[in-house]
Amino acid sequence: MNDRPTSPSPASPFAMPMQEILHPEPALDPAALAQAEAPPATLLAVLAPEAPLRAVRALVERLRLSGLAVAVYELGSGVLVLKDARPSDLAAAEPGELVEHLITADTSWRLVRRDVVPAGSVVRIGPAAFGGRQFGVVAGPCAVESRAQILQSARLAAAAGVDLLRGGAFKPRTSPYSFQGLGMRGVELLDEARQLTGLPYVTEVLDPADVEPMYPHVDAFQVGARNMQNYALLKALADLDKPILLKRGPSATLEEWLLAAEYLLAGGNDRVILCERGVRGFGNDTRFTLDLATMSLARQATHLPVVVDPSHATGDPKLVIPMACAAMAAGADGVMVEFHPRPEQALSDGAQALVPGELEALMLRLGALAPAMGRTVGR
């Protein structure tokens, strides 16, 4: 009987050729292998907060001399966008103390990504801040209808503790026979309301040709839902140094919404506030469907502040207060609501407007909820 162990058969998984035992292949570092094989991509280099300006300029110059296309954006502590680059390109150009971290642009949007400004951006409109601890409240009538109406609205809004007045001077309406706003006369009346109460205001712009005449007056421009993908308008607003409140289109995906914001940031304007205002649904019990889930996803995906408009989303003043509180609980940075001193006389959207007593109730409810959410409400 032969008790000697037999050699494994050639089919055995434990079989190994003698030359591999005597001369094994060198082990490869998986991280080094992945980096070596990684194809060129668009990289975002987020600069360290303490990076000296002179050193950053020298870094950009060296990168460009090495043949890389580099764009510089003043987002957070600063961002360099490198096209067709590898991490090793940047590492070889400059020691790492100037760059806090590198991001591979693996989403269709680049500059609005949360990891570009991990702590989140804060957008200020006058004394109001959106994106920090303060929960901003924007309130006012759908449209500027008359001097008496907008001045009374501004007084009531200021008395309630609202941060920002809203009012449309130019109104896009579904019907050509509906009230279209007072145009530049409405902007002048909003100026007067700000002088009277100290409230800054946001108003909608419809046409790139209106941006220049409105610019000296307004505190913030609103891009309405119908214009979210009006790229000529977005490009005109990207050249400005004033805040933009960008409403989500009624059928827009999260990606489309963020890419609309990307137009503004890529053009140089990083003072952008996103506004969820409801999307098309199957029912007709509410005007639209308030999509707080996508709002919350937007808060995770982007560093931009996100606010909610429950007035347009629901079309029902009885639902505005509970939905505003739900928005705060879901992590929104503020709400934008419609109210009117006399909704029954409103020339547009009176049916969804809060009355002054309801606006005060809204502020009280938000104020009661705010401490639990680590927020403050009111001026």
Secondary structure in CASP SS format (residue, H / E / C, confidence):
PFRMAT SS
TARGET T0000
AUTHOR 0000-0000-0000
METHOD secondary structure of the structure
MODEL  1
M C 1.00
N C 1.00
D C 1.00
R C 1.00
P C 1.00
T C 1.00
S C 1.00
P C 1.00
S C 1.00
P C 1.00
A C 1.00
S C 1.00
P C 1.00
F C 1.00
A C 1.00
M C 1.00
P C 1.00
M H 1.00
Q H 1.00
E H 1.00
I H 1.00
L H 1.00
H C 1.00
P C 1.00
E C 1.00
P C 1.00
A C 1.00
L C 1.00
D C 1.00
P H 1.00
A H 1.00
A H 1.00
L H 1.00
A H 1.00
Q H 1.00
A H 1.00
E H 1.00
A C 1.00
P C 1.00
P C 1.00
A E 1.00
T E 1.00
L E 1.00
L E 1.00
A E 1.00
V E 1.00
L E 1.00
A C 1.00
P C 1.00
E C 1.00
A C 1.00
P C 1.00
L H 1.00
R H 1.00
A H 1.00
V H 1.00
R H 1.00
A H 1.00
L H 1.00
V H 1.00
E H 1.00
R H 1.00
L H 1.00
R H 1.00
L H 1.00
S C 1.00
G C 1.00
L C 1.00
A E 1.00
V E 1.00
A E 1.00
V E 1.00
Y E 1.00
E C 1.00
L C 1.00
G C 1.00
S C 1.00
G C 1.00
V E 1.00
L E 1.00
V E 1.00
L E 1.00
K E 1.00
D E 1.00
A E 1.00
R C 1.00
P H 1.00
S H 1.00
D H 1.00
L H 1.00
A H 1.00
A H 1.00
A H 1.00
E C 1.00
P C 1.00
G H 1.00
E H 1.00
L H 1.00
V E 1.00
E E 1.00
H E 1.00
L E 1.00
I E 1.00
T E 1.00
A C 1.00
D C 1.00
T C 1.00
S C 1.00
W C 1.00
R C 1.00
L C 1.00
V C 1.00
R E 1.00
R H 1.00
D H 1.00
V H 1.00
V C 1.00
P C 1.00
A C 1.00
G C 1.00
S C 1.00
V C 1.00
V E 1.00
R E 1.00
I E 1.00
G C 1.00
P C 1.00
A E 1.00
A E 1.00
F E 1.00
G C 1.00
G C 1.00
R C 1.00
Q E 1.00
F E 1.00
G E 1.00
V E 1.00
V E 1.00
A E 1.00
G E 1.00
P C 1.00
C C 1.00
A E 1.00
V C 1.00
E C 1.00
S C 1.00
R H 1.00
A H 1.00
Q H 1.00
I H 1.00
L H 1.00
Q H 1.00
S H 1.00
A H 1.00
R H 1.00
L H 1.00
A H 1.00
A H 1.00
A H 1.00
A H 1.00
G C 1.00
V C 1.00
D C 1.00
L E 1.00
L E 1.00
R E 1.00
G C 1.00
G E 1.00
A C 1.00
F C 1.00
K C 1.00
P C 1.00
R C 1.00
T C 1.00
S C 1.00
P C 1.00
Y C 1.00
S C 1.00
F C 1.00
Q C 1.00
G C 1.00
L C 1.00
G C 1.00
M H 1.00
R H 1.00
G H 1.00
V H 1.00
E H 1.00
L H 1.00
L H 1.00
D H 1.00
E H 1.00
A H 1.00
R H 1.00
Q H 1.00
L H 1.00
T H 1.00
G C 1.00
L C 1.00
P C 1.00
Y E 1.00
V E 1.00
T E 1.00
E E 1.00
V C 1.00
L C 1.00
D C 1.00
P H 1.00
A H 1.00
D H 1.00
V H 1.00
E H 1.00
P H 1.00
M H 1.00
Y C 1.00
P C 1.00
H C 1.00
V C 1.00
D C 1.00
A E 1.00
F E 1.00
Q E 1.00
V E 1.00
G C 1.00
A H 1.00
R H 1.00
N H 1.00
M C 1.00
Q C 1.00
N C 1.00
Y H 1.00
A H 1.00
L H 1.00
L H 1.00
K H 1.00
A H 1.00
L H 1.00
A H 1.00
D C 1.00
L C 1.00
D C 1.00
K C 1.00
P C 1.00
I E 1.00
L E 1.00
L E 1.00
K E 1.00
R C 1.00
G C 1.00
P C 1.00
S C 1.00
A C 1.00
T C 1.00
L H 1.00
E H 1.00
E H 1.00
W H 1.00
L H 1.00
L H 1.00
A H 1.00
A H 1.00
E H 1.00
Y H 1.00
L H 1.00
L H 1.00
A H 1.00
G C 1.00
G C 1.00
N C 1.00
D C 1.00
R C 1.00
V E 1.00
I E 1.00
L E 1.00
C E 1.00
E E 1.00
R C 1.00
G C 1.00
V E 1.00
R C 1.00
G C 1.00
F C 1.00
G C 1.00
N C 1.00
D C 1.00
T C 1.00
R C 1.00
F C 1.00
T E 1.00
L C 1.00
D C 1.00
L H 1.00
A H 1.00
T H 1.00
M H 1.00
S H 1.00
L H 1.00
A H 1.00
R H 1.00
Q H 1.00
A H 1.00
T E 1.00
H C 1.00
L C 1.00
P C 1.00
V E 1.00
V E 1.00
V E 1.00
D C 1.00
P H 1.00
S H 1.00
H H 1.00
A H 1.00
T H 1.00
G C 1.00
D C 1.00
P H 1.00
K H 1.00
L H 1.00
V H 1.00
I H 1.00
P H 1.00
M H 1.00
A H 1.00
C H 1.00
A H 1.00
A H 1.00
M H 1.00
A H 1.00
A C 1.00
G C 1.00
A C 1.00
D C 1.00
G E 1.00
V E 1.00
M E 1.00
V E 1.00
E E 1.00
F E 1.00
H C 1.00
P C 1.00
R C 1.00
P H 1.00
E H 1.00
Q H 1.00
A C 1.00
L C 1.00
S C 1.00
D C 1.00
G H 1.00
A H 1.00
Q H 1.00
A C 1.00
L E 1.00
V C 1.00
P H 1.00
G H 1.00
E H 1.00
L H 1.00
E H 1.00
A H 1.00
L H 1.00
M H 1.00
L H 1.00
R H 1.00
L H 1.00
G H 1.00
A H 1.00
L H 1.00
A H 1.00
P H 1.00
A H 1.00
M H 1.00
G C 1.00
R C 1.00
T E 1.00
V E 1.00
G C 1.00
R C 1.00
END
